[in-house]
Amino acid sequence: MKKFMPALVYATVAYVRSPVGIFVEELRRDLHPAHTHADAHVTILPPRALSGSEELAMELLAEVCQSTPAFEVTMGDVETFVPLTPTVFLRVARGAYRMRELHDKLNRQALHFAEPWPYMPHLTIAKMDTEDEAMKVLEIARQRWSAYTGPRTLRIESLNFVKGSGERWVDLATTPLQPFPVK
């Protein structure tokens, strides 16, 4: 059963422009070429209708980002959200609590939304059309991830506020977090 989503929704993501992001985009291109339009990203606020204006949402995002230090997360195993949704993803294994804290700080005021599922920090590999397709992709993705030898750590240094209709997204604002301390 699919839930109805408004025609236009908003989300907050951190793009993954690292070897892990390249791996996921190449894997997606191989396993689900019809859905290669989205850049690799971790979602901080899943798609939602706004509880206020775009301007108020971007002000809240800027306020939270100004007081939040950049951080790192490490990617873990390949998993799936089946039977809730036929999505295959990389779980955030280390640093997930930082993403949850950021999610909770942002899910208020203009960005507040009663989400249908608990927030789970992850990087989507592919959202398939059926559970059977997701299970096939899950096995291939697990094999490829186990053979991946690059770094598994990501730096979360900025957030993107995006608007879309599910398939196509437009960046409305990119907001930096506090920079990493200079060593």
CYANA upper distance limits for C-alpha pairs under 8 A (distance plus 0.5 A):
  5 MET  CA      9 VAL  CA      8.23
  5 MET  CA     48 ARG  CA      8.49
  6 PRO  CA     49 ALA  CA      7.41
  6 PRO  CA    165 SER  CA      8.34
  7 ALA  CA    165 SER  CA      6.01
  8 LEU  CA     49 ALA  CA      7.80
  8 LEU  CA    163 LYS  CA      7.43
  8 LEU  CA    164 GLY  CA      6.03
  8 LEU  CA    165 SER  CA      5.36
  8 LEU  CA    166 GLY  CA      8.49
  9 VAL  CA     47 PRO  CA      6.17
  9 VAL  CA     48 ARG  CA      5.55
  9 VAL  CA     49 ALA  CA      5.55
  9 VAL  CA     50 LEU  CA      7.97
  9 VAL  CA    163 LYS  CA      6.24
  9 VAL  CA    164 GLY  CA      6.05
  9 VAL  CA    165 SER  CA      6.54
  9 VAL  CA    166 GLY  CA      8.11
 10 TYR  CA     46 PRO  CA      8.34
 10 TYR  CA     47 PRO  CA      5.68
 10 TYR  CA     48 ARG  CA      5.79
 10 TYR  CA     49 ALA  CA      6.75
 10 TYR  CA     50 LEU  CA      7.51
 10 TYR  CA    161 PHE  CA      7.69
 10 TYR  CA    162 VAL  CA      6.06
 10 TYR  CA    163 LYS  CA      4.95
 10 TYR  CA    164 GLY  CA      6.91
 11 ALA  CA     43 THR  CA      8.02
 11 ALA  CA     44 ILE  CA      8.15
 11 ALA  CA     45 LEU  CA      5.78
 11 ALA  CA     46 PRO  CA      5.78
 11 ALA  CA     47 PRO  CA      5.06
 11 ALA  CA     48 ARG  CA      6.91
 11 ALA  CA    161 PHE  CA      6.47
 11 ALA  CA    162 VAL  CA      5.87
 11 ALA  CA    163 LYS  CA      7.07
 12 THR  CA     43 THR  CA      6.67
 12 THR  CA     44 ILE  CA      5.90
 12 THR  CA     45 LEU  CA      5.34
 12 THR  CA     46 PRO  CA      7.37
 12 THR  CA     47 PRO  CA      8.41
 12 THR  CA    159 LEU  CA      6.98
 12 THR  CA    160 ASN  CA      6.03
 12 THR  CA    161 PHE  CA      5.12
 12 THR  CA    162 VAL  CA      6.66
 13 VAL  CA     41 HIS  CA      6.69
 13 VAL  CA     42 VAL  CA      6.15
 13 VAL  CA     43 THR  CA      4.85
 13 VAL  CA     44 ILE  CA      5.78
 13 VAL  CA     45 LEU  CA      7.34
 13 VAL  CA    159 LEU  CA      6.11
 13 VAL  CA    160 ASN  CA      5.74
 13 VAL  CA    161 PHE  CA      7.17
 13 VAL  CA    162 VAL  CA      8.11
 14 ALA  CA     41 HIS  CA      5.91
 14 ALA  CA     42 VAL  CA      5.86
 14 ALA  CA     43 THR  CA      6.96
 14 ALA  CA     44 ILE  CA      7.77
 14 ALA  CA    156 ILE  CA      6.99
 14 ALA  CA    157 GLU  CA      8.38
 14 ALA  CA    158 SER  CA      6.79
 14 ALA  CA    159 LEU  CA      5.31
 14 ALA  CA    160 ASN  CA      6.49
 15 TYR  CA     39 ASP  CA      7.40
 15 TYR  CA     40 ALA  CA      6.44
 15 TYR  CA     41 HIS  CA      4.64
 15 TYR  CA     42 VAL  CA      7.00
 15 TYR  CA    159 LEU  CA      8.13
 15 TYR  CA    160 ASN  CA      8.08
 16 VAL  CA     20 VAL  CA      7.73
 16 VAL  CA     21 GLY  CA      5.37
 16 VAL  CA     39 ASP  CA      8.22
 16 VAL  CA     40 ALA  CA      5.86
 16 VAL  CA     41 HIS  CA      5.46
 16 VAL  CA     42 VAL  CA      7.59
 16 VAL  CA    154 LEU  CA      7.62
 17 ARG  CA     21 GLY  CA      5.92
 17 ARG  CA     22 ILE  CA      7.56
 17 ARG  CA     40 ALA  CA      7.93
 18 SER  CA     22 ILE  CA      6.83
 18 SER  CA    154 LEU  CA      7.64
 19 PRO  CA     23 PHE  CA      6.59
 19 PRO  CA    150 GLY  CA      7.06
 19 PRO  CA    151 PRO  CA      7.33
 20 VAL  CA     24 VAL  CA      6.71
 20 VAL  CA    150 GLY  CA      7.85
 20 VAL  CA    151 PRO  CA      7.51
 20 VAL  CA    152 ARG  CA      6.76
 20 VAL  CA    153 THR  CA      8.36
 20 VAL  CA    154 LEU  CA      8.14
 21 GLY  CA     25 GLU  CA      6.65
 21 GLY  CA     40 ALA  CA      5.73
 21 GLY  CA     41 HIS  CA      7.89
 22 ILE  CA     26 GLU  CA      6.61
 22 ILE  CA     40 ALA  CA      8.11
 23 PHE  CA     27 LEU  CA      6.55
 24 VAL  CA     28 ARG  CA      6.47
 24 VAL  CA     40 ALA  CA      7.05
 24 VAL  CA    125 ILE  CA      6.31
 25 GLU  CA     29 ARG  CA      6.63
 25 GLU  CA     36 THR  CA      7.68
 25 GLU  CA     39 ASP  CA      7.53
 25 GLU  CA     40 ALA  CA      6.61
 25 GLU  CA    125 ILE  CA      8.09
 26 GLU  CA     30 ASP  CA      6.82
 27 LEU  CA     31 LEU  CA      6.57
 27 LEU  CA    125 ILE  CA      7.82
 27 LEU  CA    141 ALA  CA      7.91
 28 ARG  CA     32 HIS  CA      5.83
 28 ARG  CA     33 PRO  CA      7.02
 28 ARG  CA     35 HIS  CA      7.91
 28 ARG  CA     36 THR  CA      6.90
 28 ARG  CA    125 ILE  CA      6.42
 28 ARG  CA    126 ALA  CA      6.53
 29 ARG  CA     33 PRO  CA      5.05
 29 ARG  CA     34 ALA  CA      8.46
 29 ARG  CA     35 HIS  CA      8.08
 29 ARG  CA     36 THR  CA      6.23
 31 LEU  CA    126 ALA  CA      8.30
 31 LEU  CA    137 VAL  CA      7.17
 32 HIS  CA     36 THR  CA      7.72
 32 HIS  CA    126 ALA  CA      7.19
 32 HIS  CA    128 MET  CA      8.05
 35 HIS  CA    126 ALA  CA      8.08
 37 HIS  CA    167 GLU  CA      8.39
 37 HIS  CA    168 ARG  CA      7.90
 38 ALA  CA    168 ARG  CA      8.12
 38 ALA  CA    169 TRP  CA      8.31
 40 ALA  CA    123 LEU  CA      7.74
 40 ALA  CA    124 THR  CA      7.99
 40 ALA  CA    125 ILE  CA      8.49
 41 HIS  CA    123 LEU  CA      6.49
 41 HIS  CA    124 THR  CA      7.90
 42 VAL  CA    121 PRO  CA      7.65
 42 VAL  CA    122 HIS  CA      6.36
 42 VAL  CA    123 LEU  CA      5.27
 42 VAL  CA    124 THR  CA      7.83
 43 THR  CA    121 PRO  CA      7.56
 43 THR  CA    122 HIS  CA      7.60
 43 THR  CA    123 LEU  CA      7.78
 44 ILE  CA     99 MET  CA      7.01
 44 ILE  CA    100 ARG  CA      8.25
 44 ILE  CA    102 LEU  CA      7.55
 44 ILE  CA    103 HIS  CA      5.86
 44 ILE  CA    121 PRO  CA      7.91
 45 LEU  CA    103 HIS  CA      6.46
 45 LEU  CA    106 LEU  CA      8.06
 45 LEU  CA    107 ASN  CA      7.70
 48 ARG  CA    113 PHE  CA      6.86
 49 ALA  CA    113 PHE  CA      7.64
 50 LEU  CA     54 GLU  CA      8.05
 50 LEU  CA     57 ALA  CA      8.20
 50 LEU  CA    110 ALA  CA      6.29
 50 LEU  CA    111 LEU  CA      5.99
 50 LEU  CA    112 HIS  CA      7.43
 50 LEU  CA    113 PHE  CA      7.81
 51 SER  CA    109 GLN  CA      7.14
 51 SER  CA    110 ALA  CA      4.95
 51 SER  CA    111 LEU  CA      6.40
 51 SER  CA    112 HIS  CA      6.45
 51 SER  CA    113 PHE  CA      7.72
 52 GLY  CA     56 LEU  CA      6.86
 52 GLY  CA     57 ALA  CA      7.34
 52 GLY  CA    109 GLN  CA      7.66
 52 GLY  CA    110 ALA  CA      4.58
 52 GLY  CA    111 LEU  CA      7.63
 53 SER  CA     57 ALA  CA      6.76
 53 SER  CA    110 ALA  CA      7.01
 54 GLU  CA     58 MET  CA      6.67
 54 GLU  CA    110 ALA  CA      8.35
 55 GLU  CA     59 GLU  CA      6.70
 56 LEU  CA     60 LEU  CA      6.73
 56 LEU  CA    110 ALA  CA      6.47
 57 ALA  CA     61 LEU  CA      6.73
 57 ALA  CA    109 GLN  CA      8.32
 57 ALA  CA    110 ALA  CA      5.52
 57 ALA  CA    111 LEU  CA      6.18
 58 MET  CA     62 ALA  CA      6.64
 58 MET  CA    161 PHE  CA      7.87
 58 MET  CA    173 ALA  CA      7.76
 59 GLU  CA     63 GLU  CA      6.68
 60 LEU  CA     64 VAL  CA      6.68
 60 LEU  CA    106 LEU  CA      7.70
 60 LEU  CA    109 GLN  CA      8.47
 60 LEU  CA    110 ALA  CA      8.13
 60 LEU  CA    111 LEU  CA      8.46
 61 LEU  CA     65 CYS  CA      6.54
 61 LEU  CA    106 LEU  CA      7.27
 61 LEU  CA    175 THR  CA      7.89
 62 ALA  CA     66 GLN  CA      6.53
 62 ALA  CA    175 THR  CA      6.71
 63 GLU  CA     67 SER  CA      7.27
 64 VAL  CA     68 THR  CA      6.75
 64 VAL  CA    105 LYS  CA      7.43
 64 VAL  CA    106 LEU  CA      7.49
 65 CYS  CA     69 PRO  CA      8.18
 65 CYS  CA    158 SER  CA      8.28
 65 CYS  CA    159 LEU  CA      8.34
 65 CYS  CA    175 THR  CA      7.22
 65 CYS  CA    176 PRO  CA      6.85
 65 CYS  CA    177 LEU  CA      5.14
 65 CYS  CA    178 GLN  CA      7.38
 66 GLN  CA    176 PRO  CA      7.97
 66 GLN  CA    177 LEU  CA      6.33
 66 GLN  CA    178 GLN  CA      6.41
 67 SER  CA    177 LEU  CA      7.94
 67 SER  CA    178 GLN  CA      7.24
 68 THR  CA    102 LEU  CA      8.46
 68 THR  CA    177 LEU  CA      6.19
 68 THR  CA    178 GLN  CA      6.29
 69 PRO  CA    177 LEU  CA      6.10
 69 PRO  CA    178 GLN  CA      4.84
 69 PRO  CA    179 PRO  CA      6.76
 69 PRO  CA    180 PHE  CA      7.31
 70 ALA  CA    155 ARG  CA      7.77
 70 ALA  CA    156 ILE  CA      6.15
 70 ALA  CA    157 GLU  CA      5.26
 70 ALA  CA    158 SER  CA      7.99
 70 ALA  CA    177 LEU  CA      5.76
 70 ALA  CA    178 GLN  CA      6.05
 70 ALA  CA    179 PRO  CA      6.15
 70 ALA  CA    180 PHE  CA      6.17
 71 PHE  CA     95 GLY  CA      8.48
 71 PHE  CA     98 ARG  CA      8.13
 71 PHE  CA    155 ARG  CA      6.35
 71 PHE  CA    156 ILE  CA      5.86
 71 PHE  CA    157 GLU  CA      7.30
 71 PHE  CA    180 PHE  CA      7.86
 72 GLU  CA     95 GLY  CA      7.06
 72 GLU  CA    153 THR  CA      7.05
 72 GLU  CA    154 LEU  CA      5.93
 72 GLU  CA    155 ARG  CA      4.93
 72 GLU  CA    156 ILE  CA      6.35
 73 VAL  CA     92 VAL  CA      7.15
 73 VAL  CA     93 ALA  CA      7.92
 73 VAL  CA     94 ARG  CA      5.92
 73 VAL  CA     95 GLY  CA      5.05
 73 VAL  CA     96 ALA  CA      7.17
 73 VAL  CA    153 THR  CA      6.08
 73 VAL  CA    154 LEU  CA      5.84
 73 VAL  CA    155 ARG  CA      7.11
 73 VAL  CA    156 ILE  CA      8.05
 74 THR  CA     92 VAL  CA      6.45
 74 THR  CA     93 ALA  CA      6.19
 74 THR  CA     94 ARG  CA      5.41
 74 THR  CA     95 GLY  CA      7.14
 74 THR  CA    152 ARG  CA      6.03
 74 THR  CA    153 THR  CA      4.71
 74 THR  CA    154 LEU  CA      6.71
 75 MET  CA     90 LEU  CA      6.81
 75 MET  CA     91 ARG  CA      6.40
 75 MET  CA     92 VAL  CA      5.07
 75 MET  CA     93 ALA  CA      5.83
 75 MET  CA     94 ARG  CA      7.46
 75 MET  CA    152 ARG  CA      5.92
 75 MET  CA    153 THR  CA      6.77
 75 MET  CA    154 LEU  CA      8.25
 76 GLY  CA     90 LEU  CA      6.71
 76 GLY  CA     91 ARG  CA      5.64
 76 GLY  CA     92 VAL  CA      6.02
 76 GLY  CA     93 ALA  CA      5.11
 76 GLY  CA     94 ARG  CA      8.20
 76 GLY  CA    152 ARG  CA      8.41
 77 ASP  CA     90 LEU  CA      6.24
 77 ASP  CA     91 ARG  CA      6.17
 77 ASP  CA     93 ALA  CA      8.14
 77 ASP  CA    142 ARG  CA      8.10
 78 VAL  CA     88 VAL  CA      7.55
 78 VAL  CA     89 PHE  CA      6.09
 78 VAL  CA     90 LEU  CA      5.05
 78 VAL  CA     91 ARG  CA      6.80
 78 VAL  CA    138 LEU  CA      7.58
 78 VAL  CA    141 ALA  CA      7.32
 78 VAL  CA    142 ARG  CA      6.11
 78 VAL  CA    145 TRP  CA      7.90
 79 GLU  CA     88 VAL  CA      6.29
 79 GLU  CA     89 PHE  CA      5.96
 79 GLU  CA     90 LEU  CA      6.72
 79 GLU  CA     91 ARG  CA      7.18
 79 GLU  CA    138 LEU  CA      7.39
 80 THR  CA     86 PRO  CA      7.50
 80 THR  CA     87 THR  CA      6.00
 80 THR  CA     88 VAL  CA      4.87
 80 THR  CA     89 PHE  CA      6.48
 80 THR  CA    134 ALA  CA      8.02
 80 THR  CA    135 MET  CA      8.46
 80 THR  CA    138 LEU  CA      7.49
 81 PHE  CA     85 THR  CA      5.87
 81 PHE  CA     86 PRO  CA      6.68
 81 PHE  CA     87 THR  CA      6.01
 81 PHE  CA     88 VAL  CA      7.26
 82 VAL  CA     86 PRO  CA      5.67
 82 VAL  CA     87 THR  CA      7.30
 82 VAL  CA    131 GLU  CA      6.90
 82 VAL  CA    134 ALA  CA      8.19
 83 PRO  CA    131 GLU  CA      7.51
 85 THR  CA    127 LYS  CA      8.44
 85 THR  CA    131 GLU  CA      8.07
 86 PRO  CA    127 LYS  CA      6.34
 86 PRO  CA    128 MET  CA      5.86
 86 PRO  CA    129 ASP  CA      7.10
 86 PRO  CA    130 THR  CA      6.34
 86 PRO  CA    131 GLU  CA      5.51
 86 PRO  CA    133 GLU  CA      8.23
 86 PRO  CA    134 ALA  CA      5.76
 87 THR  CA    124 THR  CA      7.64
 87 THR  CA    125 ILE  CA      8.14
 87 THR  CA    126 ALA  CA      6.32
 87 THR  CA    127 LYS  CA      4.68
 87 THR  CA    128 MET  CA      6.51
 87 THR  CA    134 ALA  CA      6.84
 88 VAL  CA    124 THR  CA      6.68
 88 VAL  CA    125 ILE  CA      6.04
 88 VAL  CA    126 ALA  CA      5.86
 88 VAL  CA    127 LYS  CA      6.79
 88 VAL  CA    128 MET  CA      8.39
 88 VAL  CA    134 ALA  CA      6.87
 88 VAL  CA    137 VAL  CA      7.77
 88 VAL  CA    138 LEU  CA      6.52
 89 PHE  CA    122 HIS  CA      6.78
 89 PHE  CA    123 LEU  CA      5.95
 89 PHE  CA    124 THR  CA      4.71
 89 PHE  CA    125 ILE  CA      5.33
 89 PHE  CA    126 ALA  CA      7.38
 90 LEU  CA    122 HIS  CA      6.06
 90 LEU  CA    123 LEU  CA      5.59
 90 LEU  CA    124 THR  CA      6.87
 90 LEU  CA    125 ILE  CA      7.44
 91 ARG  CA    121 PRO  CA      7.07
 91 ARG  CA    122 HIS  CA      5.09
 91 ARG  CA    123 LEU  CA      7.12
 92 VAL  CA     96 ALA  CA      6.07
 92 VAL  CA    121 PRO  CA      6.17
 92 VAL  CA    122 HIS  CA      5.76
 92 VAL  CA    123 LEU  CA      8.01
 95 GLY  CA     99 MET  CA      7.54
 96 ALA  CA    100 ARG  CA      6.79
 96 ALA  CA    121 PRO  CA      6.42
 97 TYR  CA    101 GLU  CA      6.59
 98 ARG  CA    102 LEU  CA      6.73
 99 MET  CA    103 HIS  CA      6.55
 99 MET  CA    121 PRO  CA      6.98
100 ARG  CA    104 ASP  CA      6.61
100 ARG  CA    119 TYR  CA      7.78
100 ARG  CA    120 MET  CA      8.35
100 ARG  CA    121 PRO  CA      7.62
101 GLU  CA    105 LYS  CA      6.68
102 LEU  CA    106 LEU  CA      6.72
103 HIS  CA    107 ASN  CA      6.50
104 ASP  CA    108 ARG  CA      8.19
106 LEU  CA    111 LEU  CA      7.01
106 LEU  CA    112 HIS  CA      8.04
107 ASN  CA    111 LEU  CA      5.86
107 ASN  CA    112 HIS  CA      5.00
107 ASN  CA    113 PHE  CA      7.10
108 ARG  CA    112 HIS  CA      4.53
108 ARG  CA    113 PHE  CA      8.02
127 LYS  CA    134 ALA  CA      7.95
128 MET  CA    133 GLU  CA      6.66
128 MET  CA    134 ALA  CA      6.07
129 ASP  CA    133 GLU  CA      7.42
129 ASP  CA    134 ALA  CA      8.22
130 THR  CA    134 ALA  CA      6.83
131 GLU  CA    135 MET  CA      6.68
132 ASP  CA    136 LYS  CA      6.93
133 GLU  CA    137 VAL  CA      6.71
134 ALA  CA    138 LEU  CA      6.41
135 MET  CA    139 GLU  CA      7.06
136 LYS  CA    140 ILE  CA      7.15
137 VAL  CA    141 ALA  CA      6.41
138 LEU  CA    142 ARG  CA      6.58
139 GLU  CA    143 GLN  CA      6.83
140 ILE  CA    144 ARG  CA      6.75
141 ALA  CA    145 TRP  CA      6.43
142 ARG  CA    146 SER  CA      6.57
143 GLN  CA    147 ALA  CA      6.96
144 ARG  CA    148 TYR  CA      6.74
157 GLU  CA    176 PRO  CA      6.45
157 GLU  CA    177 LEU  CA      5.89
157 GLU  CA    178 GLN  CA      8.06
157 GLU  CA    179 PRO  CA      7.44
158 SER  CA    174 THR  CA      7.15
158 SER  CA    175 THR  CA      5.88
158 SER  CA    176 PRO  CA      4.46
158 SER  CA    177 LEU  CA      5.67
159 LEU  CA    174 THR  CA      6.20
159 LEU  CA    175 THR  CA      5.82
159 LEU  CA    176 PRO  CA      6.86
159 LEU  CA    177 LEU  CA      7.95
160 ASN  CA    171 ASP  CA      6.99
160 ASN  CA    172 LEU  CA      7.83
160 ASN  CA    173 ALA  CA      6.15
160 ASN  CA    174 THR  CA      4.96
160 ASN  CA    175 THR  CA      6.88
161 PHE  CA    171 ASP  CA      6.54
161 PHE  CA    172 LEU  CA      6.04
161 PHE  CA    173 ALA  CA      5.69
161 PHE  CA    174 THR  CA      6.97
162 VAL  CA    169 TRP  CA      6.66
162 VAL  CA    170 VAL  CA      5.93
162 VAL  CA    171 ASP  CA      4.95
162 VAL  CA    172 LEU  CA      5.86
162 VAL  CA    173 ALA  CA      7.70
163 LYS  CA    169 TRP  CA      5.93
163 LYS  CA    170 VAL  CA      5.81
163 LYS  CA    171 ASP  CA      7.08
163 LYS  CA    172 LEU  CA      7.38
164 GLY  CA    168 ARG  CA      5.99
164 GLY  CA    169 TRP  CA      4.73
164 GLY  CA    170 VAL  CA      6.68
165 SER  CA    169 TRP  CA      7.47
